[in-house]
Amino acid sequence: MKKFLRYLGLGLLSTFFTATPGLGAERISFYYPPFGEFYLSVDSLETFAKEGKIDQDFSFYANRATPQQLAQLRDLLQQRFNVTPTLVSQVTYSPIGEQLMQQLGKLLLTESRKNGFYAIRASLILAAADQKGLTVVNLLRKFPSNTIRVNFTQGLKIVDDLSQLLKKKDEVVASIEKEAIAQAANSTTDFFQLPDLRSPGKFRWDKKTFELNDVSRSRRLPVDIYVPATQNSQLTTQNSLSSPFPLIVISHGVGSDRSSFVYLAQHLASYGFAVAVLEHPGSNAKRFQQYFAGLAVPPDAAEFINRPLDIKYLLNELERLEKSDPTLQGKLNFQQVGAIGQSLGGYTVLTLAGAKINFNQLRQDCNPNNSSFNLSLLLQCQASELSPKNYELKDDRIKAIIAINPIDSSILGEGGVSQIKMPVMLVAGSQDIFAPPVSEQIRPFTWLSDPNKYLVLIENATHFSAIAAPTSQNGALPVPSALVGPNSAAVYSYLNALSVAFLETHLLNRPEYRSYLQPSYAIFISKERFNLSLLQSLSADQFNLIWNASTVQSVKPSKPQPIPIPTHP
């Protein structure tokens, strides 16, 4: 009884949360064998949303939920999603959007028990265009049949699978944190006596903006370059760096721009690194704003090739400008180049480091029957549209990389990631639902073959925690604040400090910074809510042991218990 009701609540809430139904639905129907068919009227939900009242129809379900669950449901029912019908149309008609709608249509059926794909898409667009806006109740009102039939058996299976997967993820994260704490216990370093790498360095810097034009690919690349100033010789001596400065390139994620990591660029510049932050025109914020406005087509598979080529072109142009532009002349060291990327930018820097696109893995993972909960596969699988050949994306000028929330499990796979032969730092957030940490960062960490590798795990961090002001007007993707996560100041400070330590150690070969790259330092700077863990080793056997142990310990779902059947229809 208790387990059934828990599943019922989770199933209904997850159904509503994914922004489903819509044009005249009067009730929601779900069949739960062997107990029969259950109904819930839309009027009851609307009354509950507007007035907080629970009528007879809704009381059967409400009596089996906690006050907290009911409050959460009411908040969800009242929430209005501020999206335009154009944006909804563009997304739901895109290849990724259609995949999502098709999968959702298997759960939400029409009255005649057909896949609800077209009905869901229509109701989403109509609700967004309605004066009342896109709300759950309005979606139900716009659904083009009197009854929305929920494939409840399949829904329960999905909820149960997801619950088990999240439980296993939490256990893997806990095991990594435990191992990091155990390793930190052996440290004798007194970090109070060392410089605080979270604080800015001693260099001042100048910012220069260029717009590069790669005519051969019709790509205009806006670039901000932060160059340390060299006027003060005393500061140069204190930092042990001088012109020409080591060069770091930063690659943003989908729907972002070159302002996303301005905090990190400025911090690195203050430590004597020249930093070039570019925009990828095929997947930046401007492109998505145009796309959502109906003025551009969605990014295509070619972006997986164009992004690393953007970096190659940028480095080529900077080499040219360094010889001809007085503001850059003699200031950039192309023998010491590092790269940092987030999300799709993480994929970008991994390919520049030598990882190759793994078409065999894509064929294996990207099939219509794949029921993975890894949302990043929707993006990764677009690469299947590319011609399956050996793309030369590696750039030998790059000597060390940091990949934050990278996507790589299928597009690169073990075969691709294992080809990287340089120092790598992978950064994961435990609450990242778009690039899940276990499949996209933790397991891929075990594939890296270079001994100079680091896994950074930030508890409670999301896919957006590393991005500066992701909900600002500069961001093109309408991300709800609940998915952005809590204030990210601590995450920024972690990345500032660890980036300096990693690049000083492995790009500039300064061993005195290696002490910052140990688990004890991560614990030393760790803040509440964002516990920080750092490991330098995790073998595939160790990972499999953790993963399989969590599988064995997972509680199998019990058989459903009889429940009283409501007497009302």
N, C-alpha and C positions, 0 to 999 in steps of 0.2 A: 504493500500500500504506500508506504513512505517513499520507496524508490520510484514507483510509478508516478507519484505526484511531483517528485523532484524532476523526473524526466519531462513531465508535462510542462512544468514551469520553464525549464530550460529550453524545451522545444518551441514553446510559444514565444518566449522572449527573443530567442535567436532568430525566429522567423520575422518578428516585427523589426528587430534591429537592423536586419539587412535591407530595410526599405522596400518591402514588397507591397502587395496588392493594390487595387484601384477602381471604375465607372458603374456603380450600382450594386455592389455586393451587400446583401442583407445579413448574411451569417457566414461563419467559418465552420466547416465540417471536417472532422477527422475520425477515421475508423481505427479502433484499437482492438485487435483480436485478443482474446475471445470475447471481449466485453461489449462489442457492438459499436455503433456510431454515436458520436457526441457532437453537440452543436453549441456555438456561442454567437449570440447576435451582435451585430455591429452597433446597434442602438445601445446595448448594455455597455459596450466599451466606450462609446462616446459620452454617455452619461457619467461613467466613472471618470473619464478624462476631464470633463468640464466641471463637474460638481463634487467629485469624490464619493458619490453614492454608489452602493452596491445593490443592484436589484436582484430579484429572484433568479433570473437567468444566469447572472454572473456569480451569485453567491456560492454555487456548487464548487466553482474553481477558487474563488477568493478565500473560502473557508479553509482551504488546504495550502494556502501560501502564508508566509510570515508577513508581519506589518512592513518590514524593510523591503521585501520583494514587491509588495503591492505599491509602496511608495516609488520604487524604481520603475515599475511598470507605468504608473501614472505620469511620472516625469517624462518617460519615453513617449507616451501617447500625446503629451502636451507639446513636445518639442517640434519646432518648425525648422526645417532644413532650408537654409537660404541659398537655393540654387535656381538658376534660370531654366526654363524649358529647353532653350538652345543647348545649354551645357548638358542636361540630362540626355537630350537627343544625341548629341555628339558622342557621349560616353557609351550609351547603350547600343548605338549603331556601329561602334568601333569593333575590331576583331576581339579584343580582350573583353569589352562589355558584352558582346554577344555570347561569348563563352560563359561569362558569369550568369547571364540571363537564362541560357540553356540549362545550366546546372541548377539554378534556382527553380526553373520550370518543372524539374523532376519532383520537387517537393511541393510546390504550390500549383495545383491543377485547376482546370476549369470545371464547371458544373458537370460536363460530360466526361470528366476524368482524362482530359487531354493535357499534354505538357503546357504549362502556363506561360511559356516564353513570350508570345506576342501580347497576351493580356497584361503581363507584368510590365513590359516595356511601354505599352500604351498608357496604362494607368499611372506610371511614373511621370511620363511627359504631361499628361492631362492634369495631374495633381500639382505639378510644378507651375503650370500655366494658370491654375485656378487662383482666385482672389484669396482664398484661405491658405494657399501655399502647400508645400509638400510636408504633410504630416502623416502619421500612420493611419489615422481615422480617415483622412481625405483620400489616401491611397485605396483604402477599402471601398470608399464610396465611388471611386472611379473604375473599379474592377468591372470588366464587361460581362458579368454574369451574376445571377442572384446569390450564388453560393461559391465560396472559395474552398476547394477541397484540399486539405493538407495530407500529403502522403506521410502519415504519422509514423508508421513502422520504419520507413526509411529515415525519417527525421530523428527518431529515437536512436537509430544505429549511428547516425552522423554525430549526434550529441555525445553518445557514449564513446565513440572512437576519439572524438576531439577531447573529451574529458581525460581519457587514458593518455593521449598524446601530451596534453598539458601536464599531467601528473609526472610522466616520464621526463619531460623537459625540466620540470622543477627539481627532480631528483638528480639529473645530470648537472644542473647549475649548482645545486647544494654540494655535490661531490667535488666539483672543481673548486668551489670556495673552501671546502674543508681541506683539500690538498694544498691550496695556496697558503692557508693558515699554518698547516703543518710545516711547510717548507720555510715559512717566514720565521718560525720559532728558532731556526738555526742561525739567523742573522745576528751579527754583532755591530752592525753599522749604526752610528748615532746620527740620524738625519737632522737633528737640531743643530748640529755643527756644520752641516753642508749648506750651500746656497739653495734657496727655495726656488725651484724652477717654475713654480706657478706664478711667480712675480715677474714683471717685465725685465728684460735684460738692459744693458747700459747703452745700447746703440739707439740713436735717433734714426729715422728713415724718411725717405721721400717716396711719394706715390706718383707713378706715371701711368697714363692710360693710352693705349693704342687700339686701333681697329685693323686687324690683319685681314687680308683678302686672298684666300686660296682660290684662284680663278679656275684651276683644273677641276675642282669639286664644287664650285659655286658656293663656297662657305665663307661667310664673314665672321671673324672671331674677335669679339671685344675682349681685351686683356687689361687687367690692372697689374702693375709690377711695383712691388715694394722693395726699394733698394736702400740698404743701410748707408747712412752718411759717414764720411771718412775724415771730416775736418778735425776731429778731436783725437789726436794721437794717443792720449792717455787712455781714452775709452777703448781704443783699438787694442792696446796692450792688455787691459783688464780682461778683455774677451778672448784674447789669443787668436783673433781673426782679423784679417785685413783684406783689402781689395786685391784680386777679384774674389767675390763672395760666392760660396756654394749656392747653387740654384735649386729651389724647390718649386714644383708645379702642383697645383691643386685642381682637381676635377670634381665638379658638383654632381649631384644626383638628378633624377628626372624631375622636371618642373621647378628646378631651383635656378640660381644665377650666381654671379661671382661675388655677391654680397653674403652668401650663405656661410662662408668661412673667413670673413674679414677679421674676426677676432684671432683666429689661428695664424693668418698671414701676418698680421701686425706683431703678434707675439714672437714669431720666428724671426721677423725682420729685426726686432729689438735684440736678438741674440746673434745677429751678424749673418743671417741668411737672406739672400735675395729670393723673393717669392713672386711667382707669376701665377695669377688666378684668371683663368679664361672662362668663357661661356661656350658651351656646345650648342650651336644654333638649331640643331635638329631636335633637341630635347630640353631646351632651357625654359625658363618661366615665360618669356615672350612668345615662344612657339606655342606653348599650351594655352596662353591667353587668347591667341589668334584662333587656335583650334576650337576652344570652348565657345568662341564667338561665331563660329562657323566660317572663319576666314582662311583656314588652312586645313590640310589633311593631317591625320594623326601621324606621329613618328613611326617610321617603318623599320624593317629589319636591318637596313643598311646602316642604321645608327650604331650597331654593334661593331661595325668596321670603321665608320667615320670618326667615332670618338677617339680611339687611339691614334688615328691618323691626324686628328686635330692637334694632339700633343706633339707628334712628330713634326708637323708643320710649324707649330709654335717654336719648338727648339731650333729648327732650321732658320726661322726668321730672326730669332733672338741672336743667333750666331752672326747673322748678317748685320743686324742693327748694332751689335756690340762693336763692330768694326767701323760703323759709319755714323752712328748717333752719338753726339758728344755727351749726352746725359747718361749713356750706358757704357761708353767706351772704357774698356779695362776693368769693368765692375762685375762681370759674370764669369764664373768658373765652370766650364762645360765638362771638366774632368770630375766634378763632384755634383752630380744631379740626383735629386730624390723626387719621388712623386707621392702624393696623398690623394685619395679619392673616397667618396662616400656613396653607398648604394650602387647605382649603375656606374658612378665614378670609381667605386671600389673594383668593379669588374674591369673598368678601363685600365687602371694601374696594374692589375694582375696580368692583363694581356701584354702591357708594355714591358713587364718583368719577364715575360717568356711563356706564359700560359697560352695554350692554343685552344681554339673552339673545338669542342668534342662532339662531333655530329653523331657518333654512335650512341653517346649518352643521351643526346637530345631525342633520337629516334626511340630509345627505350623508355624515356620518361614522358614524352609529349604525345600521348595517345588519348583518344576521347574517353577511355574507361578509367583513366587515372583519377583516383579519388583523393589525391594528396591535399592536405590542408595548407600547403606551402603556396601562399599567394604569389610569391616571386616567380613561380613557374609560368604564370600567365604572361609575364614579360620575357622570361628566358626562352620560352618555347617559340616566341616570334622568330628567333634566330634560325629555326628550322626552315624558314623561307629562303635563307641564303643558299647560294650555290655551294655545295659541299666540297670545298677545296682548302688547300693550305694557305691561309692568309698570313702574310708576314707583318705582324703587328709589334713584335719586340723592338725595343730601342736600346741599343747597347750603351748609350750615354747615361741611362738611368741605372743607379747602383744600389738603391734601397727604396722600399715602398712601405706605405701604411695604408691599409684598406679598412675603412670604417663601414660597418653593416654591408659588406659586399654581397652581391648575388653571384653564385658561381657553381652551385651543386650540380646543375645539369648542363649549362652552357659550356662549362670548363670541365667539371667532373674531376675525378682523381687523375685521369690521364692527362688532363690539361694542367691542373694545379701542381702536380708533381714535377713538372718540367722547369719550375722556377728555381733558379740557382743564385739567389741573392738574399740578403736579410729582409725579412717580412714581419710586420706587426699587423695582426688581425684584431679588430675591435668589435665586440658584440654587445648588444643590449638584451637583457633577459626578457623584456616585455616587447620585443620587436615582432609584430605579427606580419609584417610585410616581407622581411628577410629573416625568417626564424633562425635563432642563434644556433640551434643544434645542427640543422641541415646545412646552413649557409656559412657558418664561421667555425663552430667547434669541431665538427667532423672534418671539414676541409683543412683545418689546422693540422690534423694528423697526416694529411697527404703531403705536406711540405717536406722537402728533403734537405733543405739547407739547415745546418745546426743553429744558425742565428735567426731564430724565429720566436715570436712572442704572441701569446693569446691574452688579450685584455677583455675581461668580462665585467660589465657594469650592471649591477642589480637594479631592477625597476626602470632602466633606461629603455626608451622606445626607438623606433626607426628615425624619429625626428629630434631626439635629444641632443645630437651633436650639431644640429643646424641652427644658425642664428636666426631668431625671430621667424619661425616657419609659418606663422599665421598672419604675418604682416601683409600689407598690400603688394609687396614684391613677390609673394608666393602665389603661384598659379593654381595649385591644387587645394581645393576646399577641404582641409583636414579638420575634423571635429577636435575640440580641445581635449576631449577624453583620450583620444588616440595620440595626441602630442605628448602628453605626460606632464609631470610636475616641472617646476622651474629647473632649468638646465645649467645654472651657473656652475655647479659642482662638476658637471660633465665637461664644460669648457675648460675648467682649470685642470682636470685630469689630462685632457688631450694636449693642452699647452705644455704641461710638464713632461709627459711621456714622449711627445714628438721631439722636443729639444733633446732629451736623453737619448732617444733612439738614433736620431740623425747625427748628434755629436759622436756617438759611439761607433756607428756603422758607416756613416758617410765620411766623417772626418777622422776616423780612427783615433779617437781620444778615449783611452780606456778608463780614465778617471770618472767618466759619466756612466760606466757600466753598473755601478752600485745602485743607480736609480732604476735599473731594469731588473729588479728582483722583487719577489712577492712582498717582502717586508716594507718596501717603499710604497707599494700600492696600498697596503694596510695603513701606513703612516699618514697618507694624504686622504684616505677614505672618509667620506662624509655620510651622515645618517640619511637613509632612504636610497642612497646611491652607493652601496657597498662596492668597493673596487677590488678585483682580484686579478692577479697576473701570474701566468705560468709560462715557462720556457720549454717545457717538454710535456707531451701527452701522446703516447703511442697509440696506434690503431688497436692493439690488443687491450690497452688500458681503457680506451673509449668503449670498445665492445663489451668489456667486462662490466663497466658502469651501466651501459645501455641494457644489456641482457639482465643484469641484476634488477633494474627498475621494472623490466617486463615481468620477471618472475614475481616480484613483490606486488605488482598491480592487482587490485581486487577485481575479480571477474564479476560482471553484472549478474545479479540474482534473477531468478525467474519472477515475472510479475505476479503480484498477489491480487486476489479478487478485490474489487472495489464496489461500492454501492452505485447502482446506475441511477442517474437523475430521472425523475418521473416526468419532467417537462421536456418538450421536443427541442 
